[in-house]
Amino acid sequence: MRTLLRDRGLRATAARIGVLEVLHEQRGPMSHEGVMAQLPEGVHDKASIWRILSDLADNGLLRRMDLGDRVWRYELLDDCRSVTDDHPHFLCEGCGEVRCLPPLEIRSPDGALPDALLGAEFHVRVMGTCAACRAA
């Protein structure tokens, strides 16, 4: 984690390393509240963690996303996972859990990409109810 930070010209503080470790272990997008819940209680304040998440996203270590529920989520971009390209996510409307989905391809029925979409940036979000919530 120290190398990731130093490669971006950032100081390797205990708080930054802690946030990166939490996101590394999660292996998927996490909200600020989710990160806070995984950090030792009483060690870091909410405002500091917000700033750290923002700084890490601004420096290309995290992907920041809003999946339509007005909650910013952060996903670690490192060598241990293949998330260097944007990929779709599933958001459970029941419990709020977010899961990464495999890459999807968007094409019209004839297989061509419409001219209006050439060079466009895609962010695919799938919403529904996860299996655990359906079973409850």
Buried (B, 14 or more C-beta within 10 A) or exposed (E): BEEBBEEEEBEEEEBBBBBBBBBBEBEBBBBBEBBBEBBEEEEBEEEBBBEBBBBBBEBEBBBBBEBEEEBBBBBBBBEEEEBEEBBBBBBBEEEBBBEBEEEEEEEEEEEEEEEEEEEEEEEEBEEEEBEEBEEE
